[in-house]
Amino acid sequence: MTKVLHRRLLFTGLAGVVSCVVMAGDTTSRKPNRLIHEKSPYLLQHAYNPVDWYPWGEEAFARARKEDKPIFLSIGYSTCHWCHVMERESFENEDIAAVMNQYFVCIKVDREERPDIDKVYMTAVQATTGSGGWPMSVWLTPELKPFFCGTYFPPDSRYGRPGFKDLLQRVHDVWEGNHDGVLAQAGKIVETINQYSSIGTNGSPNLPLDDTPLSAGFDQFRTSYDAVHGGFSMAPKFPRPVALNFLFRYQARTNEVTAREMALHTLRAMGEGGLFDQLGGGFHRYSVDQKWLVSHFEKMLYDQAQLVSSYIDAYQITHDPFYAEIARRTCDYVLRDMTSPEGGFYSAEDADSEGVEGKFYVWTRDEIDKIIGDKDKAEIFCRYYGVEADGNWEHGNNVLHVALTLAETAKQFHKSEKEIAAVLDGGRAKLFAAREKRVRPHRDEKTLTAWNGLMISAFARAAQVLDEPKYSAAAEHAAHYMLTNRLKDGKLTRTATVPAMVEDYAFFSNGLVNLYEADFDPQWLGKATELADAMLAQFYDAKAGGFYQTDGRDPSVIVRSKEDYDGAEPSGNSMATLLLLRLAQFTDRADYRNAAEKTLQLFSGHLGQAPRVVPQMLCALDFYLSQPKQIVVAGKADAADTRAMLRTLHERYLPNAIVILAEGGESQMALVKLLPFLETIKPKDGKTTAYVCVNYACQLPTSDLSKMLALLLPVHPQDQPDGSKHQRQ
């Protein structure tokens, strides 16, 4: 890697912060800037700043070229706490704004609308400072090349960081006094960005597609596992559901109990901790401590969606109602607080309320005593939820978390568990009602296609496993909303105005496949294949393999990358690969299978060398290496024996299987267009019948549920040397 990664070029480098704006104050006497015409809630939050903000676009670029001024690019999102702080301290400051307006062309970008722009400049920030975060602050040449990068800057020098006003002056002075040096530095940084972006394109070796990366990935997660508190890091702790997806699949493949227990322990710790909203359901973004107690209180849609799926997996594996309850309460939170009247899902809720982080969510002991009213019941509630007289957080406030088990609480108070549960239910209801009267955090009401796809998947899976029709209805409503509002001339958009990226196609299409397996309406499979074809046409690199993040039509995106990092969200490449492998099972399309295989081959070096970085790609590799089963259930959807058979399937964790319903009539004929072999599939002897197939070669049909399971559940020879019985997952 070039020296530019490790030097502080021209300026003192800054350590980035994992940061994340209060709403602007009184705007009645302020003149709005150009952002007033934008749709993004984040940009609108800055519409009354005295900064002469531009949205990303040619108008700003043309002015920078004409006046030969550098661009100050600020990237963030509407529920980001430290973005609010920098706005309050600097962007609302008339003196600082005057300097910005005099020396720079200032541009605001919502990272959630434009992850392609964010990716380019976050790579630059990480390369030149060693870390990154939001708000992101980057200075660019008029040709959009970054030459100095950072994150949050205080208005005056503090925290070991230069003051923003002084820094603006220094950047201007260097631009004027060492123009050639700045341009040379910008060129080096762009070279570095290209080096990063070429990884997985032409810079990694081709390795065999075998199970070696799977075992290596397991070993890496086991090494970093926190055996006391769960999770795979110290503080701060992030959920990272993609890691749990991999561990559950690895357990299913190998019967490695440690993989399952690491994932289950982590999910239980998160669900019992302050990361989970114990009153209203749903998960906060991350925990600032090692114990999952104190959270950074914003709530993101992508976390809710992925964690619902993780808890559903855990419930299928264990049948422990705890995991089902956390999934159900999270789904209910999204239905209540994150769903638009039209059916789309909103993006996020802020950490701040009334300008104070966490104020909406925390309680003093006195508040709880007064709201519950009964002293003895309040004592039970506080003991169970770890409430302390002086607070377990700051300023005497408490974050609710499960401090005792139900059995331990019952023993301490000499009551039955049923009595304790009733006290807790009543206390939660009273506190929730009181909390609803508080000033709510700001809600970002963008409906992003990719994140809606994740939530459609979650609701569809919850509908299957929890047998809850309202979740299926929510997924269907959202799918119709997205297809009506985001599909134009055969192409998706990310928002109403921003073109879709590969993750929008991959996440949403996967959601449609999951929705088919929930309600068995063939239209969802038809749309998923149409979108997969459009995804291949726009983003797939037929020569080298893999998917570009963008379609290459926007010249302002100076680097076209193939992203494979599975972080807070899975990468577009990981989900596109898994989508194509799944659709190949539904359609027998060789082009889907070949594109998935070529993508895995492209990233094989990364899979082999750094598997912990790409756990969702490991899931796709696991699917590719397995013998996926097609489970065809022949029978009427509303028949009792059909429902019983589907219930039996949904109770099991079967990550490498697809389920098809053949109920005759137009529905089955629509599926025959995708899979001709389905034409001959029918119930036997008037009973709902299961056909378990591998590569469309089916075992003898059966109406016996135990025989069906025997064909599905794996045998692990290391545990059963005689091969006489099947290991149930």
KOLDOPA-911503 format. One record per residue (C-alpha): x, y, z. Coordinates in steps of 0.02 Angstrom, whole numbers. Example, Ala and Ser with C-alpha at 12.3 -4.5 7.8 and 13.67 -1.06 7.14 Angstrom:
BEGIN
REC_X_Y_Z
REC_615_-225_390
REC_684_-53_357
This chain:
BEGIN
REC_X_Y_Z
REC_0_0_0
REC_65_173_-39
REC_141_289_89
REC_-11_401_75
REC_-100_279_189
REC_15_319_333
REC_62_501_313
REC_-22_659_370
REC_-10_756_210
REC_6_946_221
REC_-96_949_381
REC_-98_866_549
REC_-205_709_529
REC_-353_675_639
REC_-418_518_717
REC_-595_492_656
REC_-740_464_771
REC_-879_340_753
REC_-999_485_760
REC_-1160_506_706
REC_-1400_843_731
REC_-1523_929_828
REC_-1654_1002_718
REC_-1615_1181_674
REC_-1685_1305_798
REC_-1802_1449_760
REC_-1798_1476_573
REC_-1929_1613_560
REC_-1799_1752_541
REC_-1676_1654_434
REC_-1661_1648_247
REC_-1657_1472_179
REC_-1515_1410_70
REC_-1528_1295_-82
REC_-1559_1140_23
REC_-1736_1199_55
REC_-1783_1123_-113
REC_-1714_949_-71
REC_-1811_795_-17
REC_-1683_720_104
REC_-1728_751_288
REC_-1542_773_324
REC_-1519_908_193
REC_-1678_994_249
REC_-1609_1000_426
REC_-1471_1114_358
REC_-1584_1220_247
REC_-1580_1369_366
REC_-1394_1366_406
REC_-1305_1528_360
REC_-1187_1418_258
REC_-1215_1436_71
REC_-1244_1249_50
REC_-1264_1163_-118
REC_-1329_987_-146
REC_-1212_869_-238
REC_-1224_916_-421
REC_-1159_1008_-572
REC_-1212_1181_-511
REC_-1089_1170_-367
REC_-952_1088_-471
REC_-966_1222_-607
REC_-949_1362_-480
REC_-795_1281_-403
REC_-714_1265_-574
REC_-760_1442_-627
REC_-695_1522_-467
REC_-553_1397_-441
REC_-611_1366_-263
REC_-595_1205_-165
REC_-752_1113_-116
REC_-795_1080_66
REC_-895_919_68
REC_-993_874_224
REC_-1073_701_230
REC_-1188_638_367
REC_-1364_579_402
REC_-1514_646_492
REC_-1507_540_651
REC_-1320_560_678
REC_-1281_636_849
REC_-1111_711_810
REC_-1177_781_646
REC_-1301_878_753
REC_-1161_937_866
REC_-1056_1003_722
REC_-1206_1090_647
REC_-1248_1173_812
REC_-1069_1225_847
REC_-1007_1273_674
REC_-1135_1272_533
REC_-1255_1383_631
REC_-1113_1499_682
REC_-1121_1659_577
REC_-933_1692_589
REC_-883_1516_539
REC_-1013_1513_400
REC_-942_1676_331
REC_-769_1596_315
REC_-843_1442_232
REC_-941_1548_108
REC_-792_1658_67
REC_-663_1525_33
REC_-758_1367_-19
REC_-902_1296_-118
REC_-995_1200_17
REC_-1089_1039_-22
REC_-1200_932_90
REC_-1231_747_55
REC_-1347_624_141
REC_-1243_465_153
REC_-1400_358_159
REC_-1462_427_-7
REC_-1290_422_-88
REC_-1187_278_-18
REC_-1086_281_-180
REC_-1019_456_-143
REC_-997_413_40
REC_-896_258_-5
REC_-772_355_-112
REC_-734_488_17
REC_-744_376_170
REC_-607_273_89
REC_-505_432_75
REC_-537_478_257
REC_-487_306_318
REC_-333_301_208
REC_-266_470_265
REC_-318_471_448
REC_-325_287_495
REC_-509_291_544
REC_-674_366_492
REC_-851_412_541
REC_-985_542_525
REC_-997_687_507
REC_-870_668_369
REC_-775_826_319
REC_-676_821_158
REC_-596_958_53
REC_-595_926_-135
REC_-520_1004_-288
REC_-646_1070_-416
REC_-618_903_-505
REC_-689_816_-349
REC_-522_742_-293
REC_-499_742_-103
REC_-344_826_-32
REC_-381_840_155
REC_-497_731_256
REC_-571_719_430
REC_-731_690_526
REC_-795_798_669
REC_-706_961_705
REC_-749_1068_857
REC_-769_1255_826
REC_-613_1290_931
REC_-462_1182_964
REC_-504_1045_1090
REC_-504_855_1110
REC_-334_860_1023
REC_-420_923_866
REC_-393_1088_778
REC_-534_1214_784
REC_-641_1213_628
REC_-628_1401_596
REC_-438_1399_607
REC_-432_1243_499
REC_-536_1326_364
REC_-411_1469_358
REC_-263_1349_350
REC_-341_1249_208
REC_-372_1410_113
REC_-193_1470_142
REC_-119_1306_80
REC_-235_1306_-72
REC_-175_1480_-117
REC_7_1459_-68
REC_45_1282_-124
REC_-81_1248_-260
REC_27_1125_-356
REC_64_1029_-196
REC_-120_1014_-156
REC_-159_948_-330
REC_-17_823_-318
REC_-80_764_-149
REC_-256_746_-217
REC_-189_638_-358
REC_-101_523_-234
REC_-257_504_-129
REC_-360_459_-282
REC_-229_329_-327
REC_-250_256_-153
REC_-439_253_-170
REC_-419_161_-334
REC_-303_35_-250
REC_-434_-1_-118
REC_-571_-11_-247
REC_-473_-129_-359
REC_-465_-260_-221
REC_-584_-394_-280
REC_-571_-329_-459
REC_-395_-370_-514
REC_-292_-368_-356
REC_-334_-529_-264
REC_-281_-707_-307
REC_-402_-840_-365
REC_-414_-977_-235
REC_-512_-1140_-240
REC_-696_-1125_-194
REC_-696_-1249_-50
REC_-742_-1246_133
REC_-572_-1183_193
REC_-633_-1003_213
REC_-782_-1065_315
REC_-673_-1149_446
REC_-552_-1002_444
REC_-695_-881_470
REC_-759_-981_617
REC_-585_-982_695
REC_-571_-793_676
REC_-739_-761_759
REC_-698_-884_897
REC_-535_-791_931
REC_-620_-622_947
REC_-771_-685_1045
REC_-813_-607_1213
REC_-858_-762_1313
REC_-921_-659_1461
REC_-1035_-531_1378
REC_-1058_-598_1202
REC_-1012_-510_1042
REC_-848_-501_949
REC_-762_-344_1012
REC_-735_-242_1167
REC_-819_-70_1180
REC_-904_-2_1079
REC_-1004_-154_1029
REC_-1104_-166_869
REC_-1232_-302_832
REC_-1165_-353_658
REC_-1299_-482_613
REC_-1201_-541_461
REC_-1081_-627_580
REC_-1225_-718_665
REC_-1293_-771_495
REC_-1127_-855_458
REC_-1109_-939_628
REC_-1282_-1017_619
REC_-1247_-1082_445
REC_-1078_-1150_500
REC_-1162_-1243_642
REC_-1288_-1317_522
REC_-1149_-1374_405
REC_-1028_-1445_534
REC_-1129_-1472_693
REC_-1000_-1360_778
REC_-1088_-1320_942
REC_-971_-1176_983
REC_-1028_-1079_829
REC_-1209_-1094_882
REC_-1174_-1050_1063
REC_-1074_-894_1020
REC_-1218_-829_914
REC_-1353_-876_1039
REC_-1258_-800_1186
REC_-1233_-638_1089
REC_-1417_-628_1042
REC_-1473_-659_1220
REC_-1353_-529_1290
REC_-1413_-399_1165
REC_-1596_-440_1195
REC_-1577_-426_1384
REC_-1465_-273_1379
REC_-1493_-88_1354
REC_-1461_-110_1169
REC_-1640_-173_1159
REC_-1779_-51_1200
REC_-1858_-147_1343
REC_-2018_-43_1337
REC_-2052_-9_1154
REC_-1955_-146_1065
REC_-1822_-124_932
REC_-1634_-106_943
REC_-1521_44_962
REC_-1371_67_848
REC_-1232_7_963
REC_-1177_-10_1143
REC_-1045_111_1207
REC_-990_-13_1341
REC_-936_-194_1340
REC_-1090_-258_1432
REC_-1223_-202_1307
REC_-1293_-88_1443
REC_-1280_91_1382
REC_-1324_121_1201
REC_-1300_254_1072
REC_-1488_275_1064
REC_-1527_300_880
REC_-1626_163_794
REC_-1590_112_615
REC_-1709_14_504
REC_-1571_-98_439
REC_-1530_-155_616
REC_-1712_-197_654
REC_-1729_-296_493
REC_-1571_-398_509
REC_-1592_-432_694
REC_-1770_-493_671
REC_-1701_-622_550
REC_-1562_-669_673
REC_-1685_-697_815
REC_-1798_-796_699
REC_-1649_-908_657
REC_-1612_-929_843
REC_-1792_-976_878
REC_-1794_-1106_739
REC_-1634_-1182_807
REC_-1681_-1183_992
REC_-1871_-1164_1001
REC_-1836_-1050_1149
REC_-1981_-924_1159
REC_-1861_-787_1216
REC_-1794_-767_1039
REC_-1968_-767_963
REC_-2024_-633_1086
REC_-1879_-517_1043
REC_-1915_-540_857
REC_-2101_-507_884
REC_-2073_-350_989
REC_-1952_-282_859
REC_-2075_-313_718
REC_-2212_-229_819
REC_-2100_-78_849
REC_-2071_-59_661
REC_-2257_-76_626
REC_-2301_53_758
REC_-2165_184_736
REC_-2071_154_574
REC_-2207_118_444
REC_-2278_250_329
REC_-2465_257_291
REC_-2423_201_113
REC_-2334_46_177
REC_-2150_91_159
REC_-2031_83_305
REC_-1945_239_373
REC_-1756_245_389
REC_-1713_291_568
REC_-1752_374_733
REC_-1631_495_816
REC_-1535_466_976
REC_-1576_643_1034
REC_-1736_712_1106
REC_-1746_896_1152
REC_-1563_908_1108
REC_-1509_777_1235
REC_-1446_605_1186
REC_-1553_466_1259
REC_-1674_580_1351
REC_-1825_493_1278
REC_-1770_321_1339
REC_-1699_341_1516
REC_-1779_352_1688
REC_-1741_404_1866
REC_-1793_290_2007
REC_-1914_422_2071
REC_-2000_432_1902
REC_-2027_244_1899
REC_-2093_240_2077
REC_-2221_377_2039
REC_-2279_303_1874
REC_-2301_124_1938
REC_-2381_191_2096
REC_-2371_33_2201
REC_-2211_28_2305
REC_-2193_-160_2306
REC_-2225_-177_2120
REC_-2103_-37_2083
REC_-1970_-126_2186
REC_-1996_-287_2087
REC_-1989_-194_1923
REC_-1831_-99_1970
REC_-1741_-252_2035
REC_-1779_-350_1876
REC_-1729_-208_1760
REC_-1572_-155_1854
REC_-1637_15_1908
REC_-1529_99_2041
REC_-1574_241_2158
REC_-1427_346_2096
REC_-1444_285_1916
REC_-1343_161_1814
REC_-1304_293_1682
REC_-1271_480_1696
REC_-1362_617_1793
REC_-1454_490_1900
REC_-1540_410_1751
REC_-1562_226_1719
REC_-1557_121_1561
REC_-1677_-25_1578
REC_-1596_-195_1557
REC_-1632_-370_1621
REC_-1527_-386_1779
REC_-1608_-545_1849
REC_-1698_-693_1775
REC_-1883_-716_1805
REC_-1843_-862_1920
REC_-1715_-763_2020
REC_-1837_-618_2041
REC_-1976_-735_2095
REC_-1862_-815_2224
REC_-1806_-648_2295
REC_-1984_-586_2317
REC_-2062_-753_2367
REC_-2186_-751_2223
REC_-2223_-862_2075
REC_-2146_-826_1906
REC_-2321_-795_1840
REC_-2351_-661_1971
REC_-2184_-578_1933
REC_-2220_-580_1746
REC_-2386_-493_1776
REC_-2301_-357_1879
REC_-2171_-330_1743
REC_-2303_-323_1605
REC_-2402_-195_1702
REC_-2249_-90_1739
REC_-2192_-89_1559
REC_-2365_-37_1500
REC_-2370_110_1623
REC_-2195_171_1582
REC_-2226_153_1395
REC_-2384_257_1408
REC_-2290_390_1506
REC_-2148_388_1380
REC_-2268_416_1236
REC_-2306_588_1312
REC_-2123_639_1300
REC_-2050_735_1153
REC_-2007_600_1026
REC_-1839_592_940
REC_-1831_654_761
REC_-1880_521_634
REC_-1800_511_462
REC_-1946_470_348
REC_-1846_422_194
REC_-1899_256_123
REC_-1741_179_49
REC_-1765_34_-71
REC_-1621_-70_-1
REC_-1672_-53_180
REC_-1855_-85_138
REC_-1797_-245_54
REC_-1712_-301_215
REC_-1869_-263_315
REC_-1980_-354_190
REC_-1869_-506_214
REC_-1884_-490_402
REC_-2073_-475_404
REC_-2090_-617_280
REC_-1982_-732_386
REC_-2070_-680_546
REC_-2238_-717_463
REC_-2179_-891_417
REC_-2100_-941_582
REC_-2212_-848_706
REC_-2370_-885_605
REC_-2422_-703_614
REC_-2529_-641_468
REC_-2504_-456_506
REC_-2318_-475_470
REC_-2353_-553_301
REC_-2475_-412_264
REC_-2343_-282_310
REC_-2216_-363_192
REC_-2343_-371_51
REC_-2396_-191_77
REC_-2216_-132_73
REC_-2176_-234_-82
REC_-2323_-159_-175
REC_-2271_15_-117
REC_-2093_-7_-179
REC_-2143_-83_-346
REC_-2267_58_-374
REC_-2154_202_-321
REC_-1977_141_-356
REC_-1989_39_-516
REC_-1987_147_-672
REC_-1960_79_-847
REC_-1893_-84_-777
REC_-1764_0_-664
REC_-1767_33_-479
REC_-1730_197_-393
REC_-1656_209_-218
REC_-1767_356_-170
REC_-1891_450_-277
REC_-1748_544_-361
REC_-1587_443_-336
REC_-1548_296_-453
REC_-1535_127_-370
REC_-1370_44_-331
REC_-1330_-141_-331
REC_-1379_-160_-148
REC_-1552_-91_-186
REC_-1581_-226_-316
REC_-1502_-365_-212
REC_-1586_-326_-46
REC_-1757_-293_-121
REC_-1755_-445_-235
REC_-1705_-557_-90
REC_-1851_-483_5
REC_-1969_-532_-136
REC_-1902_-711_-134
REC_-1932_-720_54
REC_-2105_-648_28
REC_-2146_-784_-98
REC_-2101_-915_33
REC_-2218_-828_155
REC_-2375_-808_49
REC_-2332_-913_-106
REC_-2392_-782_-229
REC_-2293_-817_-390
REC_-2290_-633_-437
REC_-2150_-604_-312
REC_-2037_-732_-394
REC_-2076_-657_-564
REC_-2028_-483_-506
REC_-1872_-549_-419
REC_-1810_-627_-580
REC_-1848_-469_-680
REC_-1749_-365_-555
REC_-1607_-491_-552
REC_-1595_-476_-741
REC_-1592_-286_-728
REC_-1458_-299_-592
REC_-1349_-408_-702
REC_-1370_-290_-850
REC_-1322_-134_-753
REC_-1194_-187_-623
REC_-1116_-355_-666
REC_-940_-363_-734
REC_-955_-505_-858
REC_-768_-507_-890
REC_-697_-513_-714
REC_-851_-558_-613
REC_-928_-464_-468
REC_-1045_-316_-458
REC_-1003_-132_-463
REC_-1094_-27_-335
REC_-1155_94_-469
REC_-1204_83_-651
REC_-1061_199_-704
REC_-1172_333_-780
REC_-1137_469_-650
REC_-968_550_-690
REC_-965_636_-520
REC_-932_468_-437
REC_-746_469_-472
REC_-713_287_-426
REC_-825_140_-473
REC_-797_7_-341
REC_-849_-171_-305
REC_-891_-174_-121
REC_-875_-337_-23
REC_-860_-282_159
REC_-1003_-351_262
REC_-1020_-226_403
REC_-1176_-151_482
REC_-1260_-200_319
REC_-1211_-343_204
REC_-1122_-290_46
REC_-1209_-280_-120
REC_-1095_-416_-190
REC_-1133_-538_-49
REC_-1320_-516_-64
REC_-1319_-517_-254
REC_-1223_-681_-251
REC_-1342_-761_-127
REC_-1492_-696_-225
REC_-1431_-773_-388
REC_-1394_-939_-304
REC_-1569_-942_-228
REC_-1653_-892_-390
REC_-1555_-1026_-483
REC_-1645_-1152_-374
REC_-1814_-1076_-417
REC_-1780_-1058_-603
REC_-1639_-1176_-653
REC_-1556_-1027_-739
REC_-1375_-1069_-777
REC_-1331_-886_-804
REC_-1380_-847_-624
REC_-1275_-989_-558
REC_-1127_-945_-667
REC_-1129_-760_-617
REC_-1136_-809_-433
REC_-992_-931_-454
REC_-887_-802_-547
REC_-919_-674_-410
REC_-865_-797_-275
REC_-710_-835_-378
REC_-669_-650_-394
REC_-676_-626_-206
REC_-597_-794_-165
REC_-437_-709_-110
REC_-531_-603_16
REC_-631_-754_71
REC_-470_-849_102
REC_-365_-711_178
REC_-490_-610_281
REC_-650_-713_300
REC_-705_-616_456
REC_-724_-462_346
REC_-849_-548_230
REC_-964_-659_334
REC_-1114_-636_221
REC_-1008_-688_72
REC_-962_-842_175
REC_-1150_-877_186
REC_-1159_-870_-4
REC_-1008_-986_-16
REC_-1092_-1106_105
REC_-1248_-1108_-6
REC_-1141_-1134_-161
REC_-1046_-1281_-84
REC_-1201_-1367_-17
REC_-1330_-1467_-111
REC_-1478_-1350_-93
REC_-1645_-1438_-83
REC_-1805_-1390_-170
REC_-1950_-1435_-56
REC_-2110_-1440_-158
REC_-2270_-1448_-58
REC_-2414_-1506_-167
REC_-2581_-1458_-93
REC_-2707_-1319_-72
REC_-2640_-1173_29
REC_-2790_-1168_145
REC_-2797_-1356_177
REC_-2761_-1411_356
REC_-2632_-1540_304
REC_-2542_-1411_194
REC_-2535_-1289_339
REC_-2469_-1427_452
REC_-2333_-1473_328
REC_-2280_-1292_304
REC_-2281_-1265_493
REC_-2166_-1415_512
REC_-2047_-1342_384
REC_-2050_-1168_459
REC_-2007_-1236_630
REC_-1839_-1297_564
REC_-1682_-1201_522
REC_-1652_-1249_339
REC_-1535_-1115_270
REC_-1497_-1203_106
REC_-1672_-1251_53
REC_-1810_-1167_-44
REC_-1996_-1202_-23
REC_-2118_-1204_-168
REC_-2306_-1225_-155
REC_-2388_-1319_-298
REC_-2575_-1296_-272
REC_-2632_-1320_-451
REC_-2722_-1197_-562
REC_-2652_-1031_-623
REC_-2534_-1015_-477
REC_-2443_-1177_-518
REC_-2442_-1139_-705
REC_-2355_-973_-668
REC_-2220_-1072_-578
REC_-2206_-1198_-719
REC_-2143_-1055_-829
REC_-1995_-1044_-710
REC_-1976_-1231_-673
REC_-2055_-1347_-803
REC_-2034_-1501_-694
REC_-2169_-1432_-578
REC_-2303_-1472_-708
REC_-2310_-1653_-653
REC_-2307_-1619_-465
REC_-2474_-1662_-384
REC_-2542_-1721_-216
REC_-2547_-1909_-191
REC_-2702_-2000_-134
REC_-2791_-1836_-100
REC_-2665_-1785_35
REC_-2543_-1641_37
REC_-2379_-1714_-21
REC_-2197_-1663_-1
REC_-2071_-1686_-140
REC_-1892_-1662_-78
REC_-1780_-1633_-227
REC_-1596_-1599_-262
REC_-1559_-1525_-433
REC_-1741_-1561_-476
REC_-1718_-1747_-447
REC_-1848_-1789_-316
REC_-1854_-1921_-181
REC_-2011_-2027_-167
REC_-2157_-1912_-123
REC_-2225_-1925_53
REC_-2369_-1859_156
REC_-2285_-1918_317
REC_-2205_-1772_408
REC_-2074_-1878_495
REC_-2020_-1955_330
REC_-2009_-1781_253
REC_-1896_-1723_395
REC_-1787_-1877_376
REC_-1753_-1822_197
REC_-1711_-1644_252
REC_-1611_-1646_412
REC_-1425_-1678_398
REC_-1325_-1825_461
REC_-1161_-1779_545
REC_-1050_-1934_530
REC_-928_-1874_664
REC_-1068_-1885_792
REC_-1160_-2036_722
REC_-1032_-2159_654
REC_-1162_-2290_614
REC_-1262_-2164_511
REC_-1420_-2239_585
REC_-1507_-2080_635
REC_-1519_-1900_586
REC_-1456_-1755_690
REC_-1598_-1632_712
REC_-1547_-1450_703
